[in-house]
Amino acid sequence: MCLSVPMRVVDIEADGDLAVVERHGRRERVNMMLLGPQPLGTWVLVSLGFAKEVVETEELALIEEALAALAASLDGSYDAGEWFRDLGEQRPA
């Protein structure tokens, strides 16, 4: 299973096929061929060295919350009432 992680574009190589992305101070080079060159500051989902999707601000917040809940569950501090408040606000159709 592969997990895609949001990372911010901080530098673009001359040909535009590679970019440097960053998350929490960790930087890596990723292939941008699936998306094409993106402006600096753009958030993209990265998986296995490829940027595969541009992430909008609202979606980024939900992904960050999900990743924080995952981290909390792995370290034993998960509290179901604290995470995924957006799901509790949804009404059945």
N, C-alpha and C positions, 0 to 999 in steps of 0.2 A: 504494500500500500504506500502511496506517495502523498505527502501533505504539501499543498501549495501555501506559501507564506508571502504576505504582502511586504514589499520592499520599495524604497523610494529611489528613483533614478537621480544620481548625483554627478555623473559624468558620462559622456558619450564619446566613443572612439571615432576616429576620423571617418571611417566608412559607414558608420551608423549601425553595423551589424552586431556590435558588442557595446554593452554599457556597464558602468559600475553602479551597483545598487547598494543600499545600506538599510540596516534595521538594527536598532539598539547598539550602534557603534560598530557593528560587524559589517564589513564590506566584502563584496564578491563581484566577479565579472559574470555577466549573463549574456546569452545569445538573444538578440532582439528580432530575429528574422520572422517570427510569427506575428509580431505587432508592427514592425517597422520602427524607425526612430521616434522617440517620445521626448517631449520637453523635459528639461530638468525640473525636479520636484514632483513629477508624475509618480503615483503609486501603481505598482504592477504586481500581479501574483506570479511568484517564481516557483518553479518545480524542476528539479533535476537539471539546473543550469540554464533553463529557458524561461523567459518572460512570456506568459501565455495569455494574460488578460489585464486590461487597465481596470483599476479599482477606483470607484467614485467614493467621495467622502463618507456618505451614509453607509455604504457597504463596508468600507474600511473599519468603521466603528463597530459594526456587528462582528466582523472577522476577529478584530482585536479582543472583543469580549469573549468570543468562543475560544480563542487561544488562551486567554487568561483562565477560563474555566477548566480547560484541559490541563494546564499547568497546575492549577489548584487541586484537581483530582489526582494528579500524579504525585503531588507532595503530601496528600492526605488532608488538606485544609478546605476541601470543597464543601460549600454550603449551597444547596439547591435554591434556596430563597434569594440568594445574593446574585445569581447569574441568570441570564436570559429573561430579563423582565419584559422584553418585547413580546415574548411568547404568551405571557400571562395577560397581556393587554388585548390579544386577538380574540375576536368573537367568532363562534362557529357560524358558518354560512347557512 
